[in-house]
Structure formats: structure tokens, C-alpha cells
Amino acid sequence: MTDDKALTSVQSDRAVEVGRAEPVAGVPRRGVGLSAKLLVLTAAFVLLAEILIFPPSAANYRLRWMEDKLNIAAMVSILLIKSGSGELSREVQDEILQTTGAYAIAVRDSGTSHLVVIADMPPKVDEQVDLASAGSPPAAISAALSTLFFGGDKVLRIFGKVGHSDMEFEIVIPDRGLREGLLVYSRNIALLSLMISVFTAILVFYAINRVMIRPVRAMTRSMLAFSREPDNPERIIKPEARGDELGIAEHELAAMQTRLQKTLGEQRHLADLGLAVSKINHDMRNVLASAQLISDRLSTVQDPSVQTFAPKLMRTLDRAINYTQSVLAYGQAREAPPVRRRIRLAQLVDEVASLLDLGGDGVEFVNAVAPDLEVDADAEQLFRVLNNLCRNAVQAMANAADASVVCRLTVSATREGTVTHIQVRDTGPGLPKKARENLFSAFRGSARSGGTGLGLAIAHELVRAHGGTIELVESHGGNTVFEITIPDQPIDISKARGELRRHG
């Protein structure tokens, strides 16, 4: 009863696991979506690009402003020189200086300097600017930023040639107007950059949202819906007809959801089967216990025919009771490690044949194993392997409608050194393609409708426990061959030496 309760608990837990997807602890709640993040980041990156462009453009604005002021001073100087006006009145000088915003305008011609107009000169000039060599770009950028942030009360002396004239002009002017112009220019650039960044972000967002975000959002919704109802075929995503990376991801997600849904169905079938086995096992053990008591009484009957069959019946019942105790849940309970001994394979094959009831099926059984061939194996486990293979073969051949069809099951074996090769050959119709693809998988490798495929899965597990292999050598109409390879158990050299020393 303890085993039955344990199995029921395990199968119930397994059914809960595969039945419904529960929320996973630690999954973050939904926050700002990808669309909003993309919009903000695009606007920020475009604005950053505009900010990086601003310092060179500010330096260029400063240079153009000084060139314009020098050009105005040059035109005034040339007009006055060419007109021969000579000295100007104070009113005219003040008008010119007020118009240009300068303290003084001068011209140098043939090495001689002439002050064209002059007002009250400041005590000092803070910066000398030669427009012929305005400095390197980093220096120009530094000067423009310095004027923007710290200017407004400095005096500039700007000089250089204008056009193709040989005369050199100069102007002494405060940087207040330059700073005010830079501030206005900066404001305009900032507003324009903000508009460009927002407009670009909207365009980029719209394009990427159509191409990427919407498919990703659709995959996210599909995964969430599938996690809530993994057994609902309608929750499998329907891929779009696109060949890019997202299209491939959608197709792979659909394939993965399909495989997972199939696996969940198989797991649910396994859980239901395990629960059914547990219930059947409970009642079967009671029936077998009663049958064992009856067989014990039969062993006391002196009838020769009863004495002939009673030992076989008792061994069969003992095996059945052991199976009910060890096969409570396939896949959950591990098979016991093999207890290996030297056994005569021919006798074990005869015992398998005696339990197949071949007379009613019209199947001829051939034991082609040499009487003296021995195999190093667990007798009970090897019996189960051969019994499963032979029963599958008999069931495959039992459906032959034509009495003239040869139905023969042959078990043969050879020994090569320390390795024993056992072949189970039948003349059945062969295994279908689906059964060959999932040959040793439980619930998937059955060759007949309604089968579970557990026989081959159990045989595969038992042979592997012996360190051997089982494989389908050939399968077509009239010839299906399974081969079992079992090596002798390796000898522990250190243990053998210890035994020799102890007995020596």
C-alpha cells in the first residue's frame, strides 16, 4: 500500500506539472514598452548628434560674424579714402561707430596706418584676431564656447585683408554683440534640433514599429497565451510569410510550441497511464497473491502432470509478483542493477518459448542457440528482454490472414571473445516508418495501434544496464532482425589480485 500511495502522489504531481503553466516567481511586471523606449532613445540620440554638431557650427558663426564686421569697416574706410573727405566731424564718426558697433576703425596701406574713425578707446584689448590665420578648429571651437558662456565684456581687435585688396583693415569692437548673436543662434539651433529629433524619432519609430515591434509584440502575446493554455492548438502562433530573422523566429516559435504541445500530451498520457497502472497494480497484487497460494497447494498434489507444470506456474507467478512491485511507474522507478551470473542461454530461450503460447497463433519457434553457449547476465532481466522481443514478433506475425505464409520466430546467438551476440529474427511484415524513427521511446515506438511501445523501451534500458546494446539490424516484409550485444562484466584487477593474495 505504501508503494501505491507513493506512486499516486508522484503521478498526481506530474499531472499538475504538465496540466497548466503557473506564473513563474521573479518574472518582472510589464513596464515601459519597447515602442516608448525606442521613441525616447531615437529622439535622444538625434539630439545628441545635433549637440555634437553645435560647437563647430558656433565656431563658424563667430568667424562669419567677425568677417562681416571687418567687411563693413573695409567698405567705410575705402569710401572715405576714395572720396577724399579727410577728417570727419565728431557727429559723423559717432554715427559710423554706432552703426558698426566699433570703438575704432583703421586701415594700413603701404606700411602706413590711418585711423578712419575712433571713439573713446578702452583701456585694453582682450583678444587679437587675425582672420588670415584664425587658428585650428579646436582653438576656434574653444574661443566660440568661451564667448558664449563667459563673454560679453571683452574687447576684440580684428584685423586682416578683405577681398583682393592689398590694404589691411582692422576694427576694435566689443564682443557683446557677438555673444548676443551666439545666444540667439544657440536658441534657434536648440529648437531646430529638438524639432528634427522628434520628427526623426517619429519616422524611425513608425518604420521600426511596423517592421520589428509589432511582430515581436505578436510573439510575446502568443507566448503569454500559450503559457496560460499550452494544450489549446489555437494558442500556437501563426507565422507571417516573411523571410527575415523575425520570420524565421516566428516559424521556429510555432514549431517549438507544436513540439511542446505534443510533448505535454505525451506527458499527460504518461501520467494517466501511471495512475492507471497504480490502480491495476493494487488489485493485481491481491489476485496474484491468491494465485500463489493456490499454486503452493498444487505443488502438494502427487499427480505427475500437475508436478510437471507446477514449478513453471510458480516461477511465472513469482515473476509476475516481482514485476508488479518494480514496474509501478515506468520512467519514475529505476530498474535494479543487474545481478550477473553465467547462465545457459538455450534453457532461458526455451523458458521464454514455453510462455508464448505459440500453438494458437500458428507461429513456429526455433531455438537455434547452442546448448553449451553461456552468457554473463542477469537471468531475470535477460528473460524480460527476450520475452518482450519475442512477444512483439509473435503479435506482428499473428495477423497473417493467409495460412500459407510462413510465420517463424528464430532466436540464435554467437559468442566472440567476451561478447555475446543474440539475434531475434521473425518473418513478420516489418516495422512501420514511425516505429523505426522512435524505436526505443516509450509511447512513441509502438508498431501496432493501441500499443504503448514500453516493451522495447524496457528492453533497451535493461540491455544498457548490462553495458550492451540493442538495435534493429533489418526490417522489411518477411525479415525483421533485432540484435542484442552483451559483453561480459569487466574484471576488477585490483580486487582479483587481492583475492589471489588472500588465497595464496
VENHU-V566992 format. One record per backbone hydrogen bond with DSSP energy under -1.0 kcal/mol. CO is the residue of the C=O (numbers start at 1). NH is the residue of the N-H. If there is no record, write none. Layout:
co: {CO | CO}
nh: {NH | NH}
This chain:
co: {1 | 2 | 3 | 4 | 5 | 6 | 7 | 8 | 9 | 10 | 11 | 12 | 13 | 14 | 15 | 16 | 24 | 33 | 34 | 35 | 36 | 37 | 38 | 39 | 40 | 41 | 42 | 43 | 44 | 45 | 46 | 47 | 48 | 49 | 50 | 53 | 54 | 55 | 56 | 57 | 58 | 59 | 60 | 61 | 62 | 63 | 64 | 65 | 66 | 67 | 68 | 69 | 70 | 71 | 72 | 73 | 74 | 75 | 76 | 77 | 78 | 79 | 80 | 89 | 90 | 91 | 92 | 93 | 94 | 95 | 96 | 97 | 103 | 104 | 105 | 105 | 106 | 107 | 108 | 109 | 112 | 114 | 117 | 127 | 129 | 130 | 136 | 137 | 138 | 139 | 140 | 141 | 142 | 143 | 144 | 145 | 146 | 147 | 154 | 155 | 155 | 156 | 157 | 158 | 159 | 160 | 162 | 168 | 169 | 170 | 171 | 172 | 172 | 173 | 175 | 176 | 177 | 178 | 179 | 180 | 181 | 182 | 183 | 184 | 185 | 186 | 187 | 188 | 189 | 190 | 191 | 192 | 193 | 194 | 195 | 196 | 197 | 198 | 199 | 200 | 201 | 202 | 203 | 204 | 205 | 206 | 207 | 208 | 208 | 209 | 212 | 213 | 214 | 215 | 216 | 217 | 218 | 219 | 220 | 221 | 222 | 223 | 224 | 225 | 229 | 232 | 233 | 240 | 244 | 245 | 246 | 247 | 248 | 249 | 250 | 251 | 252 | 253 | 254 | 255 | 256 | 257 | 258 | 259 | 260 | 261 | 262 | 263 | 264 | 265 | 266 | 267 | 268 | 269 | 270 | 271 | 272 | 273 | 274 | 275 | 276 | 277 | 278 | 279 | 280 | 281 | 283 | 284 | 285 | 286 | 287 | 288 | 289 | 290 | 291 | 292 | 293 | 294 | 295 | 297 | 298 | 303 | 304 | 305 | 306 | 309 | 310 | 311 | 312 | 313 | 314 | 315 | 316 | 317 | 318 | 319 | 320 | 321 | 322 | 323 | 329 | 329 | 341 | 343 | 344 | 345 | 346 | 347 | 348 | 349 | 350 | 352 | 353 | 358 | 364 | 366 | 370 | 373 | 375 | 375 | 377 | 378 | 379 | 380 | 381 | 382 | 383 | 384 | 385 | 386 | 387 | 388 | 389 | 390 | 391 | 392 | 393 | 394 | 397 | 402 | 407 | 408 | 409 | 410 | 411 | 412 | 414 | 416 | 418 | 419 | 420 | 421 | 422 | 423 | 424 | 425 | 426 | 428 | 432 | 433 | 434 | 438 | 441 | 441 | 448 | 452 | 453 | 454 | 455 | 456 | 457 | 458 | 459 | 460 | 461 | 463 | 464 | 469 | 471 | 474 | 476 | 479 | 480 | 481 | 481 | 482 | 483 | 484 | 485 | 486 | 492 | 493 | 494 | 495 | 496 | 497 | 498 | 499 | 500}
nh: {5 | 6 | 7 | 8 | 9 | 10 | 11 | 12 | 13 | 14 | 15 | 16 | 17 | 18 | 19 | 20 | 27 | 37 | 38 | 39 | 40 | 41 | 42 | 43 | 44 | 45 | 46 | 47 | 48 | 49 | 50 | 51 | 52 | 53 | 54 | 57 | 58 | 59 | 60 | 61 | 62 | 63 | 64 | 65 | 66 | 67 | 68 | 69 | 70 | 71 | 72 | 73 | 74 | 75 | 76 | 77 | 78 | 79 | 80 | 81 | 82 | 83 | 85 | 93 | 94 | 95 | 96 | 97 | 98 | 99 | 100 | 101 | 119 | 172 | 116 | 117 | 170 | 114 | 168 | 112 | 109 | 107 | 105 | 157 | 159 | 133 | 140 | 141 | 142 | 143 | 144 | 145 | 146 | 147 | 148 | 149 | 150 | 151 | 175 | 126 | 127 | 173 | 129 | 171 | 131 | 169 | 165 | 108 | 160 | 106 | 158 | 103 | 104 | 156 | 179 | 180 | 181 | 182 | 183 | 184 | 185 | 186 | 187 | 188 | 189 | 190 | 191 | 192 | 193 | 194 | 195 | 196 | 197 | 198 | 199 | 200 | 201 | 202 | 203 | 204 | 205 | 206 | 207 | 208 | 209 | 210 | 211 | 212 | 213 | 214 | 216 | 217 | 218 | 219 | 220 | 221 | 222 | 223 | 224 | 225 | 226 | 227 | 228 | 229 | 232 | 235 | 236 | 242 | 248 | 249 | 250 | 251 | 252 | 253 | 254 | 255 | 256 | 257 | 258 | 259 | 260 | 261 | 262 | 263 | 264 | 265 | 266 | 267 | 268 | 269 | 270 | 271 | 272 | 273 | 274 | 275 | 276 | 277 | 278 | 279 | 280 | 281 | 282 | 283 | 284 | 285 | 287 | 288 | 289 | 290 | 291 | 292 | 293 | 294 | 295 | 296 | 297 | 298 | 299 | 300 | 301 | 307 | 308 | 309 | 310 | 313 | 314 | 315 | 316 | 317 | 318 | 319 | 320 | 321 | 322 | 323 | 324 | 325 | 326 | 327 | 332 | 333 | 377 | 375 | 348 | 349 | 350 | 351 | 352 | 353 | 354 | 355 | 356 | 363 | 409 | 411 | 373 | 345 | 343 | 377 | 341 | 382 | 383 | 384 | 385 | 386 | 387 | 388 | 389 | 390 | 391 | 392 | 393 | 394 | 395 | 396 | 397 | 398 | 400 | 405 | 364 | 427 | 366 | 425 | 368 | 423 | 421 | 419 | 488 | 416 | 486 | 414 | 484 | 412 | 482 | 410 | 480 | 478 | 436 | 437 | 438 | 441 | 444 | 445 | 451 | 443 | 457 | 458 | 459 | 460 | 461 | 462 | 463 | 464 | 465 | 468 | 467 | 485 | 483 | 481 | 479 | 476 | 426 | 473 | 474 | 424 | 471 | 422 | 469 | 420 | 496 | 497 | 498 | 499 | 500 | 501 | 502 | 503 | 504}
